Amino acid sequence: MSMPASAPEIPCKTVDQFAVEGKKVLVRVDYNVPLDANGQITDDTRIRETLPTLNLLLQKGAALILCAHLGRPKGQNNPAFSLKPAAKRLEELIKKPVQMAPDCIGPAVQEMAQALKPGQILVLENLRFHPEEEANDPAFAKALASLADVFVQDAFGAVHRAHASTAGVAAILPSAAGLLLAKEIFYLGKALENPERPFIAILGGAKVSDKIEVIDNLLSKVNALVIGGAMAYTFLKAQGVEIGKSRVEDDKLDLAKTLLKKAKDLHVQIILPQDHVIVEKVDAKAAFKATTDRSIPVGWIGVDIGPQSAKAIASLLEKSKTVIWNGPMGIFEMQPFSSGTFAVAEALVQATRNGATTIVGGGDSVAAVKQAGLADKLSHISTGGGASLEFLEGKTLPGIAALPKE
């Protein structure tokens, strides 16, 4: 997806409002990319998504100092979590030399930062090699801030954490949102605050407990809510439907009943699967079949929504104007059980063609859309799993709250 060189209008200052010529800009990026056993990057989306912000700053005559985390090194300097592969990939993508710092603070890093000329790029080593990063330690934030003149927050995947590089630095340096962060706030914010209607939310995944606050927040905003994935079986059981041996959260049945009642009181349509793909054992080679109705026979396990459910969701989306999707419809990682999730992805593409704004958030649904080769056919793919979930819950995200409003 191409992104404009100017940010959409959002309720905080954005990078295109900054004069940065001759200045050093500390940019918080989300380079927490997946690596294989050989330390090779398997998906560079998060690096690619930062290019519009970086190129804009370079065009405006800035020197760039990038900071990020990778994995969970637990405050230890662990070479397995080095950002070197990310720096190397950035160099290939941006087609400019990229320097790699030996650490993220300290005299050697200070020296490298001071020597940077406009148009040059320095990547700092993993912030989380220091426990002070996650502790939002003021001295650590100050050390990071001392490297630059201004700060740009472009790591949507990290703004739900009050860390030194998200909340701490923003309180010290003149700060603004990068283009990627602005795009995330624009799409998710508009969906929650001022959506074109009908507004449909599709929630999937394994646990109701992971999505309670999202469901609760969205019920007062959406026209209809589709629930799929294993979490649907808890809602079906709460309605007295037989679900066989399907995954269920028995301790959340009362909560499911409460949410169903709330939806009814608010006149929000809740769509649960009306048929299922079922197996006797969760295995990619297992024999599977579709049920003819909502119930699952004793001894069988639901692993995906059935064809009738997929059709019902597609026809609902045909009339939609805004759609948010978070969470797969089944165990899509196993090819035989991916049909429901991919059918929803196809229906979202059709809705986008029909003029709807379509937003996909959450790691698994994003992975499914990419696997189906449809990511570039939707309005917005969120780069932050946990952050997009907390945004949809209506929570204040510390890394956004720390940015100036004007």
N, C-alpha and C positions, 0 to 999 in steps of 0.2 A: 504494500500500500504506500503510495507516495504521500508525503506530508508537506503542507505549505511551509514556507520559510518564515511565516509569521504565525504566532500562536492564536488559537481561537480565544474568544473573550471568556475569561474565567474570573472568579472573585479574588484573584491575587496577582501580584506583579509577575510579568513574564519576561523571558530572556531577551525578546526583541525590543523591550523598552530600556535595555541597558546600553550605556555607552562603554565599550570595553577596549577601545583602541589603545594599544600599548600596555594593557593591563594583564595581570596573571589571573586566570579564572579557575577556581577549584570547582570541578564538576563531579557531583555524586552520581555515578552511573550504576546500573544493575548488570554486572558482568558475572552473576552467579549462574554460569552456564554448565550444562551437563558435560562431563568428561568420561571417556571410556577407560578401560584398564591401562591403556598406554598413555593416558593424559591428553588424548586428542579430543577436541570439541566435537560433540555429536549434533549440536543444534546451536547455530550462532545468531538466532533471531534477536536476542537481547542486545547483542553488539550492533547488529544492523540498525535496530530501532533508535540507537543513539546518534547515528550519522547526521540526520538533519540538524540537530542541536549543535553538534561539534563543528559541522561545516559552516553553519551560520556564525558561530563565534570566531572561527578562523577567518572567514570573509571580513568580519568586522575588526580584524587586526589584533586578536587576543593570543596569548600563550596559554595552553591548556594543561592543567594538572588534574588527572582523573583519579578518583578514589572509589573503591568498591570492596565487596567481600566475596568470598567463594567458599561454599560449604560450611562445615562447622568444625573449625580447627580448635575450638574451645580455649582460645587465648594463648595457644602455643604456636611457635613458628614451625609449621609443618609443610615441607616442600610439596607434598601431594596436593596441597590447596593453594599453591602459588598462582598468581594471576598472569604469569609469563605466557601461557598459551593464549589467554585473552588479548594480551598486548600484541602478540605476534599476529593474531587473526585481525585485530583492528588495523594494524599496519598494512595488511593485504587489502582490506576493504576500503580504507581511506586514502590509500595510495600515497602515503607520506611516511617518513621515518617516525617511529615511536620509540621513545626511550623508556627503559624499565628501571625503576628505583629499587634499591636493595631493601627498603622498608617503607613505612608510610610517614614516619616522623624521625627526628634525630638530625645530627649535624650533616651527615652525608646527603640526606634528602634535601635539607635546607639549602645546601650548596648547589645541588642540581636544579632546584626550583629557582634560585636566584639567577642562575646562568641562562635560564630559558629566554629565548627571543620570541617576538610575535610570530605566529605561524608554527611554532614548535609544540610538540605533545610529549608529556611525561605521564606514565602510568605508575601510581604508587602500589606498593605491595599490599597484600590482603590486610584490610583494616582489622579483621578479627583475629590476627596473630597477637593482638593486644586485648586483654580482658577489659581494658578501659573503654573500648569502643561500645560494647553492649551495655556497659554500666553508665554510659553517657557522662563520663568523667570530665569535669570542667577543664582540667589541665590538659587532657588529651585533645579535647575539642579546640582549645586555644592553640596547641601545637600544630594541629592540622590547619587552622585558620591562618596561622602566621605565614603559611607558604604562599598565600594568594591575596589579591586585592578585593575580589568579589566571589560570591558563591552561587552556583546554579544547581538546583535540585532536579535531577532527571531520572531518579531511580524509583519509579512507582512501586516496584516490588519490595521496597524497603521502608516506605513512608509510614507504614502502620507500626513501626518500631520507634521508640524515643531513644535513639542511639546518638553518640557523639557526632557522627557524620550526617545525621538526618535532622535532629532537633538542636544539638549543641552548637554546631558551626553556624547554622542559620541565625542564631541569636547574637553572633559576634560580627559577622561580615555583612555588607549589603547583599541581599539575597533575592533570587527570583526563581520561578519555575521554568524548567526547560520545555522544549516543544513536545516531547513525549509525555511528560507529566501533565502538561496543559491539555493535551489531547485526551488523556485518561479522565481528567477531572471534567472536561467538557462533555464527553459522551456519557459517562456514568452519572454525572451531576444532572444533566438535562433529563435523563431517563427517570431519575428519582424525583426531581423537582417540577419539571414541566414537560412531561412526555406527550407526544402526539398519541391519540387514542384511536382504536383499542390498544392497550398496553398489556402484553402477555409476558409472563415470566415462566421459564422452564427450569425446574430444579431437579437434579439427579444426584447420583452418588450413593455411597453405602449407608451413611448414618443420618438419621433425623437430628441427632444431637449436634452434628456439625452445622446444621442449617436452621436451627430453631429461630435464632434472632433474625436471620435473613427472611424466613417465611413470615415471622411476626411483623417485621418492618414493611415488607412488600404487600402484605394483605390490605393495608390501607391505601395503597397506591395503584395496584394493578386492576385490570378488568377480569383477568382469568389467570389461574396458576396451574401449570402442568407439573405433576410430581411423578418422576420415574426412578429407575435405579432401585437398589435394594431398600432405600428409605420408603418406597411406595408400599412395601409389604407391611410395614408397621401401621400405616394409615388404613390399608385394607383390613388388617386384623382388627383394628379399632372399630371398623364398621361391621365386624362379625363375619367377614369373608374368610373362607378356608384358604390358607396359604401353604399348606404342606410343610416341607422342611426348609422353606425359604428363610433367608436371614431376616431376623426381626429383633427390635429392641423392646422387649417386654416392659421394661421400666419406663418406656416413653409412650405407652398406649394411652394413658390419661391425657398426656400433653397433646397427642395427635387428635384426640376427641375435642379438646379445648380449641385447637387451631381450626378444626373442621367447623365447629360451632361459630367461631369468630368470623370465618369466611362467609358462612350462611347469613349471619347478622349484617355483614357489610355488603351482601349481595355480590360477592366475588365467586365466580365459578371455579371450583376445584376439579381438575381433570386427573383422574387416576387411571392406570392401565385397565383396559376392558378385556384384554387377552395377554397371554404371556408365552415366551419361549421357555420350555422347562426341560430339566435333565434329572436323572437319578443320582448323578455324581458330577461335581464340577470338574470337568476335564475337557480339553479342546477336542479329544477324540470320542467323547461320549455321544451316544445316540440322543438326539433331541427332537422335540415335537412342539407344536403350538397348541395352546388350549383353545376351547371354543368360547369361553366366557372368563369372568373375573377370578373364579376360584381355581386353585391349584390342587391337584389330587394329593392325598396323603402319601408321603414318601418321596414326593417330587420337589425339585428346587427351581424357583424362578431365576433365570439368568439374563433376561432381556424382555423388553415389551414386545408384544406380538404384532402381526401385520395390521389388524384392525385398529389397534392403539396408534400405530404410526400414521395410518390414514387420517384418523380423527385429529391428531396433532397438526398434520399438514393442512387440513381444511380449516382449522382454527387460525393458523398462521397466514393463510391466504388473505384474510380480512384485517390482519394486524397492521399497525403503523409503527409500533416500537416493540422490540423483543429483546429480552435479556435471557441468556442461557448459561447456566452454571451447573455442571455435573452431568456425566453420561447416563444413558438409559439402561445400561446393562454392563456385563463384563466384556466391554468392547475390545480389550486387549487380546481376547481369544476370538479369532476370526469368525467361528460359527455364531458367536453371540454379539456381533457388532452391528447387525442389520438395523436395529432400532435406533441406535445412536447415529449411524450414518444417514438413516432416513430423516432424522431431525435436522442434521446438517444440510441435507439437500433441500428440505422445506424452508430452512432459513435463507438459503441462497435464492430460492424462488420469491420469498417475502421481500428480500433486498431488491430483486429485479422489479417487484411490484411497487417499490418506493418506500418500503419500511426501513427504519433505522434498526440494524441488528448488531447486538453486542454479545460477544462471547468472553466469559471470564472463568478463571479456575483452571488449574493445570490439566486435568483430565479432559475436559471438553475442548480446550485449546489443542491438546495432543490429537484428539479425535478429528477435529476439523482439518488439522494439518495432514493427518494420515489419509483423510479422504481427498486431499488435494484441493480444498475449497477455501482456504484461509484468505486468499486475495479477493474472494467474491462476496465478502461480508463487510459491513460498515466499520466495525472496530473489533480487534482482537486484543483483549487486555493482556499486558505483560506481567501482571502481578496477581498470583493466586490468592494468597492470604489477604493482601491489600484490597483486592476487588471484593472479596467476601465481606471484609470489615466495612468497606465503603457502602455496600448494599445493606449492611446491618444498620446503617445510619450513624455509625460511630465517627467521632472526630479522629482523624489520623494525624499523629504528632508531627510528622515531617511536612505535612501540608499546613497545619495550624501554625508552624514556626515561620512560614513565609509571610512577608509584608502584604497587606491587602491592597495597597495602592502602588 
